[in-house]
Amino acid sequence: MIRAAVEADLPKVAEIYEEILALEERTGVTTTNWQRGKYPTRDDARQALEAGTLYVMEEEGDLFGCVNLNGEQLPEYDAIPRSFAAGRDQVMVIHTLCISPRWAGRGKAREFVDFCEEEARRQGKTVMRLDTWVQNTPANSLYPKLGYRLAGKTMFHFMGFVWEELNCYERVL
């Protein structure tokens, strides 16, 4: 089940972030380029919750996925050549979609993206956009399979603390 998050979900959302960071540390394979204590944090999740844009996924009493779904496009998005013209009010953006490593490989990310697209359509949006680190192999493999077009890549000064090159994807809804 996917639903809007509530206050009581915040500890579990923060736990998902930590599970992903711990897996990267344990395996030495970094796919997110996240930094513990800087992004994503419980405070980031709280901000999304307060904005009404945080959604969670759960089954069998286990909350294992989360996403921040809103229309916020980072300024660097303006450097990306777009195939699908849309006014800012027509665009929905997927931010920080993550699935706990405990649930990896079960198609849950695909299911979450489907939900995001349906929610965007419900809100009258016509284009979905997102970005992901160029070395995020799982995401860079998933999104093209789901019909997303790589619009381009550019350097982002993410949250003002790290420079990173991100692939930017888009899809007409």
C-alpha positions as CSV (number, residue, x, y, z in Angstrom):
1,M,0.0,0.0,0.0
2,I,1.2,3.5,-0.8
3,R,-0.2,6.4,1.2
4,A,0.5,10.0,2.3
5,A,3.0,9.9,5.2
6,V,2.0,10.9,8.8
7,E,4.2,12.1,11.6
8,A,4.5,8.6,13.1
9,D,6.3,7.5,9.9
10,L,9.3,9.8,10.2
11,P,11.4,7.5,12.3
12,K,10.9,4.6,9.8
13,V,11.7,6.9,6.9
14,A,14.9,8.0,8.5
15,E,15.7,4.3,9.1
16,I,15.3,3.6,5.4
17,Y,17.9,6.3,4.6
18,E,20.2,4.8,7.2
19,E,19.8,1.3,5.9
20,I,20.8,2.5,2.4
21,L,23.8,4.4,3.7
22,A,24.9,1.4,5.9
23,L,24.7,-0.9,2.9
24,E,26.8,1.4,0.8
25,E,29.4,1.5,3.6
26,R,29.4,-2.2,4.2
27,T,29.8,-3.1,0.5
28,G,31.9,-0.2,-0.5
29,V,29.5,0.4,-3.5
30,T,28.1,3.9,-3.4
31,T,25.1,4.4,-5.7
32,T,23.4,7.4,-4.1
33,N,26.2,9.9,-3.3
34,W,24.2,10.7,-0.1
35,Q,26.1,11.9,2.9
36,R,25.0,10.8,6.4
37,G,23.8,13.7,8.5
38,K,23.5,16.0,5.5
39,Y,21.1,14.4,3.0
40,P,18.7,12.8,3.3
41,T,17.8,13.3,6.9
42,R,14.8,13.0,9.1
43,D,14.5,16.8,8.8
44,D,14.3,16.5,5.0
45,A,11.5,14.0,5.4
46,R,9.7,16.3,8.0
47,Q,9.8,19.2,5.5
48,A,8.2,17.0,2.8
49,L,5.7,15.8,5.4
50,E,4.8,19.3,6.4
51,A,4.5,20.3,2.7
52,G,2.2,17.3,2.1
53,T,4.5,15.7,-0.5
54,L,5.9,12.7,1.4
55,Y,4.5,9.3,0.6
56,V,5.4,5.9,2.0
57,M,5.0,2.3,0.9
58,E,4.3,-0.5,3.3
59,E,3.2,-4.1,3.3
60,E,2.7,-6.7,6.0
61,G,3.1,-3.9,8.6
62,D,6.5,-3.0,7.3
63,L,7.1,0.5,6.0
64,F,9.9,0.1,3.5
65,G,9.7,2.9,0.9
66,C,9.4,6.6,0.7
67,V,9.4,9.4,-1.9
68,N,9.1,13.2,-1.9
69,L,6.8,14.0,-4.9
70,N,6.3,17.7,-5.7
71,G,6.8,20.3,-8.5
72,E,10.1,21.7,-7.3
73,Q,12.7,21.8,-10.0
74,L,16.2,22.7,-9.0
75,P,17.7,25.8,-10.8
76,E,20.1,23.4,-12.6
77,Y,17.2,21.9,-14.4
78,D,17.1,25.0,-16.6
79,A,20.4,23.9,-18.2
80,I,18.8,20.7,-19.5
81,P,17.5,20.6,-23.0
82,R,13.9,19.3,-22.8
83,S,12.0,17.4,-25.4
84,F,8.7,17.8,-23.6
85,A,7.9,21.5,-23.1
86,A,5.8,22.2,-20.0
87,G,5.2,25.1,-17.8
88,R,6.5,24.8,-14.2
89,D,2.9,24.2,-13.0
90,Q,2.6,21.2,-15.4
91,V,5.6,19.4,-14.0
92,M,5.8,16.9,-11.2
93,V,9.3,15.8,-9.9
94,I,10.3,12.6,-8.1
95,H,12.8,13.3,-5.3
96,T,14.5,10.8,-3.1
97,L,12.5,7.7,-4.1
98,C,14.0,4.9,-2.1
99,I,13.3,1.3,-1.1
100,S,14.8,-0.4,1.8
101,P,17.5,-2.9,0.8
102,R,15.4,-5.5,2.6
103,W,12.8,-5.2,-0.1
104,A,15.2,-4.7,-3.1
105,G,14.6,-6.8,-6.2
106,R,10.9,-7.2,-5.7
107,G,9.7,-4.6,-8.2
108,K,8.7,-2.1,-5.5
109,A,10.6,0.9,-7.1
110,R,8.6,0.3,-10.3
111,E,5.4,0.1,-8.4
112,F,6.3,3.4,-6.6
113,V,7.0,5.2,-9.9
114,D,3.7,4.0,-11.2
115,F,2.0,5.5,-8.2
116,C,4.0,8.8,-8.6
117,E,2.8,9.0,-12.2
118,E,-0.8,8.4,-11.3
119,E,-0.7,11.0,-8.5
120,A,0.9,13.5,-10.9
121,R,-1.9,12.9,-13.4
122,R,-4.5,13.2,-10.6
123,Q,-3.0,16.6,-9.9
124,G,-3.3,17.7,-13.5
125,K,0.4,17.4,-14.3
126,T,1.6,16.5,-17.9
127,V,5.3,15.8,-17.4
128,M,7.3,13.9,-14.8
129,R,10.9,14.8,-14.2
130,L,13.7,13.5,-11.9
131,D,17.4,13.5,-11.5
132,T,19.8,10.9,-10.2
133,W,23.5,10.7,-9.7
134,V,25.3,9.5,-12.9
135,Q,26.8,6.5,-10.9
136,N,23.4,5.4,-9.5
137,T,23.3,2.2,-11.6
138,P,20.0,0.9,-10.3
139,A,18.1,4.1,-11.0
140,N,19.9,4.8,-14.3
141,S,18.8,1.3,-15.4
142,L,15.3,1.5,-14.1
143,Y,14.0,4.8,-15.4
144,P,14.7,4.1,-19.2
145,K,12.9,0.8,-18.8
146,L,9.9,2.7,-17.5
147,G,9.8,5.0,-20.5
148,Y,11.9,7.8,-19.2
149,R,14.1,9.8,-21.6
150,L,17.5,10.9,-20.6
151,A,17.2,14.6,-21.3
152,G,20.8,15.4,-20.3
153,K,23.2,15.7,-17.5
154,T,24.7,18.6,-15.7
155,M,26.6,19.6,-12.5
156,F,24.5,20.3,-9.5
157,H,25.7,22.0,-6.3
158,F,23.5,19.8,-4.3
159,M,22.2,21.3,-1.1
160,G,25.2,23.6,-1.2
161,F,27.6,21.0,0.1
162,V,28.5,18.7,-2.8
163,W,29.1,19.1,-6.5
164,E,27.8,16.1,-8.4
165,E,26.9,15.3,-12.0
166,L,23.3,14.2,-12.3
167,N,21.4,12.6,-15.1
168,C,18.0,14.2,-15.7
169,Y,15.1,12.2,-17.0
170,E,11.7,13.1,-18.2
171,R,8.5,11.5,-19.4
172,V,5.2,12.7,-20.8
173,L,2.3,11.5,-18.6
